[in-house]
Amino acid sequence: MATLTGKVALVTGASRGIGRATARALSAAGAAVYLAADGTREELSAAAAECRAQNAFARAEFGMFDVSDVADVGRMVDAALASFGRIDILVNNAGIRIRHPFGEFSAADFDRLIAVNVRAAFLASQAVVPSMRANGGGRIITVASQLGIVASQNNALYGLAKAALIYLTRAMAFELARDNIMVNAVSPGPIETEFNLAQMQRDPGYRESRQSQVPLGRFGKPQEVAQAILFLASTEATYIHGSNLVIDGGYVIH
């Protein structure tokens, strides 16, 4: 079992879905966790309490940040460092989705989605590097998407952003290896996040339509992605670097 005792993790988008499940998994493995999101204080407080409940020594703090704001990204990293004194693991999970047919996206859509999904991950990753170098290394794990690999109706902008994150992962891995900072991405497929569950309620045929494209025949669970992130964050993954782990029930293999 992976152990992260003595490590500190910063997880963005941690108030719900994959981010929340990841924070719990890292806590259960012994890491102190700083949860960051633009959700409500109640959501973040509850998520932090779940982390503390994972074991008797679990430590978790949280803060509310709008990662579309450049200054807030810096404040987020500073807050995590102020809480725990170091950052060993960064999970770039925060993201939004804006869906339109191609030709109907606005410049404002482009700017906001790229700011949240790409710029925030880029800036947060740069900001944690000094702490990781001082500690002799670290882990940066970015949540991309299967839609950064394959095209999907109404998702040109979202897919563009996720493809950029996959490239960013490779570029960071190439440059940061000398500092023992290992960098990887995960690309989830259809997962039972709040976004997808809400879509299922609006459109009863949505689940069946998406599941029909998945060889395993079901949506994934947030905790299934979280366990993969935990593995990449741990000392169990000592020679996986610059990779993009697709977690999609086989969606992209056909």
N, C-alpha and C positions, 0 to 999 in steps of 0.2 A: 504494500500500500504506500502511495506517495506520502511523504512527510514534508511539511514546510515550516516546522517549528523554528522560531527565530526570524522568519521572513516577514516582510511587510508588503502587502499588495494594495494597489490603487485600482479600483474597478469603476469605470465610467458607465453611465446608463444603468446604475445598479438598483434602481427602485422597483424594477419589475422584470419579468421575462428572463432572458438568458443572463443578463447582468446580475440579477438578484440570485438566480440559481448558482452562478459562478462564485459570487461572494460567499454563499453558504458552503460550497464545496471547498473553497480555499480555507475558510475558517475551520471546517471539520478536519482539514489536514494540518492545522496548527498555525496557519498564518494570521497575523494581525491584519485587519482589512479596513481600508478607508473607502466608504461607499459614496460616490458622487453621482448626482443626477439633477435634472430640472423638474423632477416630480414633486409631489407635496411633501411637507415635513412629516406628515403622518405615515406616508408610504416608506420614506427613508428610515424613520425611527423604527417602524415595524421590521423592515429588512435588516437593520443593524441588530435588533433584538434577536432575530432568527439566527444571525451569525454568532452572537454571544452564547446562544443556547446549544451550539454544536459541541462544545466541550468546556470543561471547568476553567480552562485557561484562555479561552477565546477572547480577543479584544477587537472591538469594532467601533469606529467613529464614522460620522457622515457629515456631508455638507451639500447645500443646494447651489448649483452652478449652471449657467447657460453657456454651454461650450461653443455656441455660435458667436460668442463675444470673446475676442482675442484676449482681453484682459482677464476674463473669468477663467480661461484655461490656465493661465499663470497662477491665479489665486488658488485654483483647485490643487495644483501640485504643491504650492507653498503650504496650504492647509494640511495636506497629507504629511508633509515633512515636519510641520510643527507638531502634529499629533504623535508621530512615531519616530521621528529623527532620521528616517531613511526610507527609501523605496527600492525594493528588490524585484517586484513584479508589477508591470503595468498591463492592464487588460483594457484595450481600446474597444469598448462595446457600444458607446453612445451612437445613436443613429436615428434618422427619420426617413420616411418614405413618402414621396410625392408622386402620384400616378396620374398620367394624362396620355392620350394618344400623342405620338410624335407630331410636332407642329403646333401643339397647344400649350407647351410649357412657356412660362414667362421668364424674363431675366431675373425677377425676384425669386422664382422657384429655384432657378439654377444657383443663384448666390447662396440662398439659405441651405439647400441640401448639401452643396459642396462645403460650406462652412462647418456644418455639423458633422457630416460623415467623413470628410477628408481632412480639412484644415485642422480641426480639433485633434485628430489622431496624430497628425504631423507635428503640431506644436507641443502636445503633451509628451510625445516620444522624445522630442529634442530636450524638453524641460527636465525629464527624469534621468537623462544620460549622465550628468555630473554626479548625482548620487550613486548611480550604479557603478560608475568608474571608481568612485571613492571606496565602494564596498567590494571591489574586485570582480564585479560582473552583475548580471541580472537577466531578466526575461521580459520581453515585450511580445505580447500576443494580441493580435488585432482580429476583430470579428468582421470578416468580409461577407460574402454571400455566394451561393451557387449562381446568382444572377449577375455576378461579375465574370462568369465563365460562359454562360449560355444566354441567348436573347429571350425576352419575354414581353408579351404585349403590354403596352402602357408603362414599361419600366426602363425606358432608355436612359433617363437621368440617374435613377437609382443604380442601374447596372454599371453605368459609367463610373460612378463614385466607388462602387465596390471593386471594380476592376483596377481603379487607381490604388486602392488599398493593398491589393495583391501585389502590384508592382512595388509600392512603397515598402512592403515587407521584404521583398527581395533586395531592394537597394539598401535598406537599413542593415539587413543581415550581412551583406557584402562588406559594408564599411565598419560595422561595430564588432565583428568577430574578434578583432585584435584586442578588444576590451573585455572579452568573455561575456558579452551581452548577446544572448541568443534570441533570435527574432523569428517568429512564425505567425501564420494566420490560420484561422478556421473559416470555412465557408459553409454555413448551415443551409439546408434546403427548407422544405416546408416544416415549420416547427409550430407547436401550439403556444404561440405568444399571444399577448393581448390583441395585437393587430389582427392576427389571423382568426382568433376566436370571435372578434367583433365582426369580421368579414363573413364568417360562417353564419352568424345570427342575421345579418342583412341579406345574405344570399344562401338559401338552404342547399343549393347545388354546388357551392364552392368546395366543400370538403371532398365530396365524391369526385369532382373534376380534378382537383389537385392530387388526390390519392391515386387516381387512375394513372398518373404519370410516374409514380414511385414504385419500383419493383417490389419493395417490401410491403407496399399496400397500406401505409399509414403515415400520419404526421409524426414527426419526432417530438420528444419532450425537451423542454429547456435544460433539464438536468443531464440529458444525454450529451448535449453540447458542452455543458459545464464540466463534465468528467473528462472530456477531451482537452479542454483548456487546462484543467488541473494537471493532467499528464504532461502537457507541454511546459507547464510552470515548474515542474518538479525535477528532482535529480534523476528520475527514471528516464527522462528524455535528454540524454547527454550528447547525441550526435544527430539530432534533427534540427536543422538550421536553414532558414530561408524557404521553408515549405509552406504549402497551403493545403491543409487537411480538409477535405470535403466531407461533410456530415449530412447526407441527404437521402439516405435509404436507397441509393443507387440511381437517383434521378438523372445524373449527367452521363451515365454510362451507355445510354441508348439514344 
